[in-house]
């Protein structure tokens, strides 16, 4: 499960890495939580002949997908993640998997290792090894209310964690390497079956986990100090004898099982 992000790279680097233009300037965001607006990259509408605009565009969406058929958002669970193995077959994600795929820029994500025996947790800042921004595979939908109001919403795809991160959690965001972004965004030419190979481990960005303090647990703590390294608790060291719970992140409510 991915329940907390950061985007601290400068706007210019985001525009360069994700091939978008005219992104509104934004401050570093060190502790992004569900329901907050996040930057999302989508395929742009077809450009007129001779246009020098990029074939992608960036806009803000609420993190927490609302399928178009939902009648009352307050009665619907918050869908912040979609399992890559089953999203194409699930009612909440099926249409978006076919028609509305996106890439979500981030500098990394946070995850919590939990020791079931002691009830303790250890927070980790998980960032790309190359230091650059990363694009998480996502799905998006526009929900329209009875009064005509619109809410652009999105969810992050997840997959089984690689061996070097399983001591923290059994799931990670799908973080495809940049050369795969065009294919993922091409919903017109690439159906769900055509992009299934992009969920393979060898198509993913490599990460490094850094143990950090519990400051990140509170969304109100939104400064760079939430990423300050600390010595990890003994149970959270790879290979340590422990029982790690594959539950929610840092005491947040877990997403209801719709997958």
N, C-alpha and C positions, 0 to 999 in steps of 0.2 A: 504494500500500500504506500502511496505517496501522498502525504498530507501537509507538507510544508515545503516552500521553495524560497530561493533568493534570486534576485536579478540585480547584480551590482556592476556589471560591465557598462561602459558608457554607451550612449545612444549611437554614436558614430560606429562603434565596433559592432553593435547589434545590426545596424543597417548593412554594414559590409558583409558580415558573416551570413546573414539571412536574405541578402539581396532584396532589400526593401528600401523605400525612400520616404522622406517626409514624416518620419516618426517623431511625434511630439516629444520634446525633451523631458526627461524624468530623473528624479533623484535615485541614488542607490536604494534598493529595497532589500533589506536583510532578513525579513521574516514575513513572508507572504503566506496567508492562510486561506482556506476555503471560504467562499462567498465574496472575497475581495476581487477587484478587477485585476486581470493579468493580461500581459501582452500576448497576442496570438497572431501568427502568420498564416495566411490562406492564399490559395491561388486567386489571382485577380481575374475579373471579367475580361474576355477577349479584348485586346487593344486594337484601335484603328491602325490601318497600314501606315507605316512610317513613324509610329509612336516610339519615343525613346524612354517611356516609362517601364519599370520592371514588371515582370509577369507575376509578381507577388505583391500583396499588400498586408499591412499590419494594423490591427485595431485592438481595442480593449474589450474583453468579455468577462463575465462573471464566472469564477471558478466554481463549478457545480452545475452539471448539465441538466437541462429541463427538456425532455422530448416535446415535440410540437403538440402531441395529443393530450398532454396533461391539462386537466381542467383547473385545478387549484394548486398552485405551487406550494402553498403552506402545508398541504396534505401529502406532498410527495417527498420521498427521501432525497437527501443531497447526494448526487452522483458525482463524486470528485474523481473517481478512477473507473476504468473499464478494462476488464481482463482481455488481453490480446488473444487468448486461446478461444474465447467464446463470444466476443462482442458481436461478430457478424451474425450470430444466431439469436441474439437477445432482443426483445422488443424495444427496450430502451435505447439501444445503440445501432440496431440494424440499418436504419435509414441513413444515419450519419456515417457509418462505415462505408456505405455505398456512394454517398453524395457529398459529404461534408467533413473531410479530413483536414487537419491543420497541424502546424508545428508550433510548439510553445517554447519560446526562448527562456533560458534560465542560466544562472551561473553555477547551479548545483541544487541539491535538495537535502533535507534533514530526515533522519530516520532514528528510531529508538530501539536499541536492544533491550529486551526485558528478561529478567530472571524470575521465572515462575515461583521458585522456591522462596526467595526472599522478598519478592514484590518490588525489587529495585529496578530502575531503568538507567540506561546510559545513552545520552544523546550523541549523535554523530553528524558532522557536516560532511556531506559526500559530494566531492567536486571532480570535474574531469581532470585526468592526469596531465593533459597538455595545457591546462590553465585557461583555456578559451571558453566562450559560452557554449552551451549545449542546447540542442533542440529536442524536446520531448514530443513523441507522437501523440496527437490529440484528436478529439472529435468535437464538433460544435453544432449547435442548434440555435435557432431563433424562435423563442416562445412569444406568441402573440396573445394578449389578454382580450377579454370581451370588449374593453374600451378602446382597443386598437393599439395599446401600448406594447412595445417590443423589448425583450430582454435577450441579448446575445449571451449564450452560455457555452461552457466547454468542460471537458473531462480529459484526464491524462491516461493514456494507455499504460498498462503494467504487464510485466512478464516475470518468469522465475528468475531469482537473483543468481548471478554468477557465483562460483565457488568462493571467491575472495570476499564476498559480502554476505554470505549466508549466516555468518556468526552474528550479524546485526538483524537481518530480517529476511524472510523467504521470498519477498517480492521487491522489484525495483521498477522505476519508470522505463518505458521503452525509449531509448536514447540513440536513435539511428545516427550513423556518421553522416556528415553533410552531403556527401555524394548521393545519398539515398533520398534526400528530401524531395527532389522533383518528382520522383516516382510516387512517393507517398501522397503528395499534394494533387497528383493527376487523377482525380476521381472520374473525370470524363473518359479517360482512356484505360485506367487500371482499376479493375474491380477488386473486391475483398480477397478473392482467391489469388489474384495476381500479385498482391502486395504481402501475402502471408509470409513469404521468405524474408521480409524485412524485420521480422521478429526473431530471426536466428541470432544466436550469441555472437557470431562473427561479423554481424552487421552493426554492432553496438559500439558506442564510445566507451573507453575504459575509465573507471573511476578510482579515486583514492578516498578512503574514509578517515576522518580526523575526529577524535573524541573531543567533545566540547562540554561546557557546563550546562546546568539545567535552566539557565537564563532563557534559552530559546523556547522553553515550554510555554511561556507567556507571550502571546501575540503582541502585547503592549511593549515588550522589549524589542525594539526595532533598530538598534544601532549595531555598528560593526563588532562590538564586544561580544555579541552572541556567538561569534565564530572563533573566539579565543581558545586555542588548544588547551586541553587538560590531560592529566594522566587518566586513562580509562579505568573504570572499576574492574576488579579481577575477573568477574564473570563475563565481561565484554571483550576480553582479549582472545584472539583466535586460538582455538585449540584448548581453551580452559574448560575444565569440567563444570558444566552448568546445564540448566534447562531453560532454554530461551522460548518465551511465548511468542507466537507469530500473530499477535493481536494488533491492537491499534497503536498509533504513534503517540508516545508521550502523554497518555491519558486522555487523548481525544476520543470522541465517540467513534466507534467503528462504523464503516459503511454497511448498511443492511445488505444481506447476500442476495443480489439480483443476478449473479453471474453463474 
